[in-house]
Amino acid sequence: MDADFLALVAIGFFAQIVDGALGMAFGVISTSAMLLMGLPPAQASAIVHTAEIFTTGASAASHIYHRNIDWRLVWRLGIAGVCGAVLGAWLLSNVDAQAARPFVFGYLLVMGLLILLRSIRLPQPRTTPAHWTPPVGFVAGFLDASGGGGWGPISTGTLIGAGHTPRLTVGSVNTTEFFVTIAAATTFFVELGGAPLQHLLPLIIGGVIAAPLGGWMVKRVSPRILMVAVGSLIVALSLWQIARSINLM
């Protein structure tokens, strides 16, 4: 095995540990690594979404086993998320749709700070999904496919910020991501062809090894700690992406 193969296995493992426990970041971490290796944005996103078919499937099975799922959230997020992912993947394959990214990460920065503030005094958890859940799923699916990451930060960040139970939100978002990823990967396959195995296979190996740990971890972490971790990660990712977009990094 060469150094690049092992590095991508490690990236896939680390990215899936974070994603499975906090409901976000596999796409952002993996896509960033692909771009640093010199791959075009559309190809990088296609590789990551193809790998995520396997990693999100394993992660969903773990969350289902540990009962971290609110199936009403999965249903409402899933249909809209699939539609958004198909549109986003098509646009990235044919049109430059990156101009709105700084505004998206500005929104995420606000949501991350809101989650951190809410963690100081935990809100009364919602007993039913918010009526605006489908639009959140559509936007998250679109941004995830068009920008190589965003499903978790948008979905998890918005829902937890609005008072949804952190454990059920993370599990539901991870489970729904399986269907969203299939939609995006299929669209990329139609538009661009298959993803190269030398980049795809190590991401799958690392991610699938790590996936079962996410459901176990999120079930045992307290809501306050989970909210602090989610909020901190969203703030860090948002600041990093905003800095990149204005050429500070």
C-alpha positions in Angstrom: 0.0 0.0 0.0 1.4 3.4 -0.9 1.3 6.5 1.4 -1.6 8.2 -0.4 -3.7 5.0 0.1 -3.0 4.9 3.8 -3.5 8.6 4.2 -7.0 8.3 2.6 -7.9 5.4 4.8 -7.0 7.5 7.8 -9.0 10.5 6.4 -12.0 8.3 5.8 -11.8 6.8 9.4 -11.4 10.2 11.1 -14.1 11.9 9.0 -16.6 9.1 9.7 -15.9 9.1 13.5 -16.7 12.8 13.6 -19.7 12.5 11.2 -21.2 9.5 13.1 -20.9 11.1 16.5 -21.8 14.7 15.6 -24.0 14.3 12.4 -21.6 16.2 10.1 -18.2 16.7 8.5 -17.5 13.5 6.4 -18.1 15.4 3.2 -16.3 18.6 4.3 -13.2 16.8 5.6 -12.9 14.3 2.7 -13.7 16.8 -0.1 -11.1 19.2 1.3 -8.5 16.3 1.2 -9.4 15.6 -2.4 -9.1 19.2 -3.4 -5.7 19.4 -1.7 -4.6 16.4 -3.8 -5.4 18.5 -6.9 -8.7 16.9 -8.0 -11.4 19.1 -9.7 -14.3 20.1 -7.4 -16.9 18.0 -9.4 -14.7 14.9 -9.4 -13.9 15.3 -5.7 -17.5 15.6 -4.7 -18.4 12.6 -6.9 -15.7 10.4 -5.2 -16.9 11.5 -1.7 -20.6 10.9 -2.4 -19.9 7.5 -3.9 -17.8 6.6 -0.8 -20.6 7.9 1.4 -23.1 5.3 0.0 -21.1 2.7 2.0 -20.2 4.8 5.0 -23.6 6.3 5.5 -25.2 2.8 5.1 -23.0 1.4 7.9 -23.6 4.5 10.0 -27.3 4.3 9.6 -27.3 0.6 10.6 -25.4 1.6 13.8 -27.8 4.4 14.7 -30.8 2.2 14.0 -29.4 -0.5 16.2 -28.8 2.0 19.1 -32.3 3.5 18.5 -31.0 7.0 17.8 -33.7 7.6 15.1 -36.9 9.7 14.9 -38.4 8.3 11.7 -40.6 11.3 11.3 -37.5 13.4 10.8 -36.0 10.9 8.4 -39.2 11.0 6.3 -39.5 14.8 6.2 -35.8 15.4 5.6 -35.3 12.5 3.1 -37.7 13.3 0.3 -36.7 17.0 0.1 -33.0 16.2 0.6 -33.0 13.7 -2.3 -34.5 16.4 -4.6 -32.0 19.0 -3.5 -29.1 16.6 -3.9 -30.0 15.7 -7.5 -30.3 19.4 -8.4 -27.0 20.3 -6.7 -25.1 17.4 -8.3 -26.4 18.4 -11.7 -25.4 22.0 -11.2 -21.9 21.2 -10.0 -21.4 19.0 -13.0 -22.6 21.6 -15.5 -22.5 25.1 -13.8 -20.3 27.0 -11.4 -22.5 27.3 -8.3 -19.9 28.3 -5.7 -20.8 32.1 -5.3 -23.3 31.5 -2.5 -21.0 29.5 -0.3 -19.7 32.4 1.9 -23.3 33.4 2.7 -24.2 29.8 3.6 -21.2 29.5 6.0 -22.2 32.9 7.5 -25.6 31.3 8.3 -23.9 28.3 9.7 -21.7 30.4 11.9 -24.8 32.0 13.4 -26.4 28.6 14.0 -23.3 27.3 15.6 -23.1 30.2 18.0 -26.9 29.7 18.8 -26.3 26.1 19.6 -23.5 27.0 22.0 -25.7 29.6 23.7 -28.5 27.0 24.0 -26.2 24.5 25.6 -25.8 26.8 28.6 -29.5 26.4 29.4 -30.9 23.4 27.6 -34.3 24.2 25.9 -37.3 22.0 26.3 -36.9 19.4 23.5 -39.4 19.4 20.7 -41.8 16.4 20.7 -42.6 16.7 17.0 -40.5 17.7 14.0 -40.8 21.3 13.0 -43.1 22.1 10.0 -40.2 23.7 8.1 -38.0 20.5 8.2 -38.5 19.6 4.4 -37.1 23.0 3.2 -34.1 22.5 5.5 -33.6 19.0 3.9 -33.8 20.4 0.4 -31.3 23.2 1.0 -28.9 20.8 2.9 -29.1 18.3 0.1 -28.5 20.9 -2.6 -25.5 22.5 -0.8 -24.0 19.1 0.0 -24.0 17.9 -3.6 -23.0 21.2 -5.1 -20.3 22.1 -2.6 -18.9 18.7 -1.5 -20.3 19.0 2.1 -23.1 20.7 4.0 -25.8 18.1 4.6 -24.8 17.6 8.3 -23.9 21.1 9.3 -27.1 22.5 7.7 -29.5 19.8 8.9 -28.0 19.0 12.3 -27.1 22.6 13.1 -30.6 24.0 12.2 -32.6 21.2 13.9 -30.6 21.2 17.2 -30.6 25.0 17.2 -34.4 24.9 16.9 -34.7 22.6 20.0 -34.7 19.1 18.5 -33.2 16.4 20.8 -29.4 16.2 19.9 -29.2 12.4 20.0 -32.2 11.8 17.8 -31.2 14.6 15.4 -27.7 13.2 14.9 -29.0 9.7 14.3 -31.8 10.8 12.0 -29.6 13.1 9.9 -27.0 10.3 9.5 -29.7 7.8 8.5 -31.3 10.2 6.0 -27.9 11.0 4.5 -27.8 7.5 3.0 -30.7 8.2 0.7 -29.4 11.7 -0.1 -26.0 10.3 -1.0 -27.4 7.7 -3.3 -29.3 10.4 -5.2 -26.2 12.7 -5.5 -23.8 9.8 -6.4 -26.2 8.5 -9.1 -26.5 12.0 -10.6 -22.7 12.4 -10.7 -22.3 8.9 -12.3 -24.7 9.9 -15.0 -23.0 13.2 -15.7 -19.3 12.3 -15.1 -19.0 8.6 -15.1 -17.6 6.3 -12.3 -15.3 7.6 -9.5 -11.6 6.4 -9.7 -10.9 3.5 -7.4 -7.5 4.6 -6.2 -9.2 7.5 -4.3 -12.6 5.9 -3.7 -11.6 2.5 -2.1 -9.4 3.8 0.8 -12.1 6.3 1.8 -14.7 3.5 1.9 -12.4 1.3 3.9 -11.6 3.9 6.6 -15.2 5.1 6.8 -16.8 1.7 7.1 -14.4 0.7 9.8 -15.3 3.8 11.8 -19.1 3.9 11.1 -20.3 1.5 13.8 -18.7 3.6 16.5 -20.8 6.7 15.8 -24.1 5.2 17.0 -22.5 3.8 20.1 -20.9 7.2 21.0 -23.9 9.5 20.5 -26.1 7.3 22.6 -23.7 7.7 25.6 -22.9 11.4 25.4 -25.0 13.8 27.4 -27.2 16.3 25.4 -25.2 19.3 26.7 -21.8 17.9 25.7 -23.2 16.9 22.3 -24.6 20.4 21.7 -21.2 22.0 22.7 -19.4 19.6 20.4 -21.8 20.2 17.5 -21.8 24.0 18.0 -18.0 24.2 18.3 -17.5 22.1 15.1 -20.0 24.2 13.1 -18.3 27.4 14.2 -14.8 26.1 13.4 -15.9 24.8 9.9 -17.7 28.0 9.1 -14.9 30.3 10.1 -12.4 28.1 8.1 -14.6 28.1 5.0 -15.3 31.9 5.2 -11.6 32.5 5.5 -10.9 30.3 2.4 -13.7 32.1 0.4 -12.1 35.5 1.0 -8.6 34.2 0.3 -7.3 34.5 3.9 -6.2 30.8 3.9 
